[in-house]
Amino acid sequence: MSKASQIIVLCEDRAHEVFVKRFLKTGWKPKPRSIRVPPYPNGDGSGKKYVQDNVAAQVRVCRSRQASTVLIIVIDADEKRVASIRDSFDKEMNGRGEKEQIAYIIPKWHIQTWLAYLDGEEGVDETDKAKYKNAYGTKSRRGTRAVHQLADDFAKTCRNHDALQSPPESLAMACTKFERIRPALS
């Protein structure tokens, strides 16, 4: 498989964008202009609804391109199960072909639980929707050095296929689903 000429990151907010772009840049070093993030509401409406409303359009873009294209959909599951979000997207796009480079990154409540885990906090509880958002919220939106380092370390772990020790369930699931797009990034 050829290396992707474009990587589309459809996400809810700045925290998602910062983490995913840093993860990609550190782990796979795509060309600077190959990552495209369609504009999200950024405080003017629901980021979650924006992602849900734009999945079909971005899938059409991905499927219509002749060049190798990766679509990464980043959305918080919130009160729903991660698997049910994934299943609803698959149904909306009439399934993903076995070779389609479409991956879902779905933190349970928010990506800040992943940051807490990657920062060394033990026993991270993904069902606690306030604790980690308060501790890591501002850092994640601003893309501070600390968040960059966590994303960098995580990218290296994934790149090397190193096992994570007791990760939050949604992070472990994202790592597994990431394998779907790995060939197009390498």
C-alpha positions in Angstrom: 0.0 0.0 0.0 1.3 3.5 -0.8 1.8 6.2 1.8 -1.2 8.4 2.2 -1.0 11.7 0.4 -3.7 13.2 2.6 -4.8 12.6 6.2 -8.2 14.0 7.1 -8.8 14.4 10.8 -12.5 15.0 11.6 -12.7 16.0 15.2 -14.8 17.7 17.8 -12.3 20.3 19.2 -8.9 21.7 19.7 -7.9 19.1 22.3 -8.5 16.3 19.8 -6.7 18.1 17.0 -3.6 18.8 19.1 -3.3 15.3 20.3 -3.9 13.5 17.0 -1.7 15.9 14.9 1.2 15.6 17.3 0.8 11.8 17.4 0.9 11.6 13.7 3.8 14.0 13.2 6.0 12.3 15.8 5.2 8.7 14.9 4.9 8.9 11.2 6.3 12.2 10.0 3.8 12.9 7.2 4.5 15.8 4.9 3.5 19.1 6.7 0.6 19.9 4.4 -0.8 16.3 4.2 -2.8 16.6 7.4 -6.1 18.4 6.9 -8.5 19.2 9.8 -11.9 20.5 8.6 -12.9 23.5 10.7 -14.9 22.4 13.8 -17.3 24.6 15.8 -14.7 25.8 18.3 -17.2 26.9 20.9 -20.0 27.8 18.4 -22.1 24.7 18.8 -21.6 21.0 19.5 -18.4 19.5 18.3 -19.9 16.1 18.7 -22.9 17.0 16.5 -20.5 18.5 14.0 -18.6 15.3 13.7 -21.7 13.2 13.4 -23.2 15.5 10.7 -20.0 15.5 8.7 -18.9 11.9 8.7 -20.8 10.9 5.5 -19.4 13.9 3.6 -15.8 13.2 4.7 -16.2 9.5 3.8 -17.3 10.5 0.3 -14.3 12.8 0.0 -12.0 9.9 1.1 -13.6 7.4 -1.2 -13.6 9.8 -4.2 -9.9 10.6 -4.1 -7.6 8.6 -6.5 -4.6 9.2 -4.2 -4.3 7.2 -0.9 -6.3 9.0 1.8 -6.7 8.3 5.5 -9.7 9.5 7.4 -9.4 9.6 11.2 -12.7 10.3 13.0 -12.3 11.6 16.6 -15.3 11.8 18.8 -16.1 11.3 22.5 -18.5 8.5 23.3 -19.8 10.3 26.4 -22.8 8.4 27.8 -22.8 5.9 25.0 -20.6 2.8 24.6 -17.6 3.2 22.4 -18.6 0.2 20.3 -22.1 1.6 19.7 -20.5 4.9 18.3 -18.3 2.8 16.0 -21.2 0.7 14.9 -23.4 3.7 14.1 -20.7 5.2 11.9 -20.2 1.9 10.1 -23.9 1.8 9.4 -24.0 5.4 8.3 -21.3 4.8 5.7 -22.7 1.5 4.6 -19.8 -0.3 6.3 -16.1 0.2 5.8 -14.4 -1.8 3.2 -11.7 -4.1 4.5 -9.0 -2.0 2.9 -10.5 1.5 3.5 -8.2 3.7 5.5 -10.8 4.9 8.0 -10.1 4.8 11.7 -12.2 5.8 14.7 -10.5 7.4 17.8 -13.2 7.3 20.5 -12.3 8.4 24.0 -15.0 7.5 26.5 -15.8 11.0 28.0 -12.9 13.0 26.7 -9.3 12.7 25.6 -8.1 14.1 28.9 -8.6 10.7 30.5 -6.0 9.4 28.0 -3.6 12.2 28.9 -4.0 11.4 32.6 -3.1 7.7 31.9 -0.2 8.7 29.6 1.0 11.1 32.3 1.4 8.1 34.7 -1.8 8.4 36.8 -2.8 5.0 38.0 -6.3 3.6 37.9 -7.7 6.2 35.5 -11.5 6.0 35.6 -12.9 6.8 32.2 -16.4 7.1 33.6 -15.3 10.2 35.7 -16.3 13.0 33.4 -15.0 15.9 35.5 -11.8 14.9 37.2 -9.4 14.6 34.3 -11.1 17.3 32.2 -10.4 19.8 35.0 -6.8 18.6 35.4 -5.8 18.4 31.7 -8.4 20.5 29.9 -6.5 23.8 29.5 -3.2 22.0 28.7 -4.8 19.9 26.0 -6.5 22.8 24.2 -3.4 24.9 24.2 -1.1 22.1 23.1 1.4 22.7 25.9 4.8 21.0 26.0 3.5 18.5 28.5 0.8 17.4 26.2 3.2 17.3 23.2 5.5 15.0 25.2 2.6 12.7 26.2 1.5 12.4 22.5 5.1 11.9 21.4 5.7 9.1 23.9 2.5 7.5 22.9 3.3 7.7 19.2 6.7 6.0 19.9 4.9 3.3 21.9 2.5 2.7 19.1 5.1 2.9 16.4 7.2 0.2 18.2 4.1 -2.0 19.0 5.0 -1.7 22.7 2.2 -3.0 25.0 0.5 -0.5 27.3 0.1 -1.5 30.9 -3.6 -1.4 32.1 -4.7 1.4 29.7 -8.2 2.9 29.8 -10.5 0.6 27.7 -11.1 3.2 25.0 -7.4 3.9 24.6 -6.7 0.2 24.2 -9.5 0.0 21.6 -8.1 3.0 19.7 -4.7 1.3 19.5 -6.2 -1.8 18.1 -8.3 0.2 15.5 -5.2 2.3 14.6 -3.7 -0.8 13.0 -6.2 -0.4 10.2 -4.5 2.8 9.0 -0.9 2.0 9.9 0.1 0.7 6.5 -0.9 4.0 4.8 1.2 6.0 7.3 4.4 4.0 7.1 
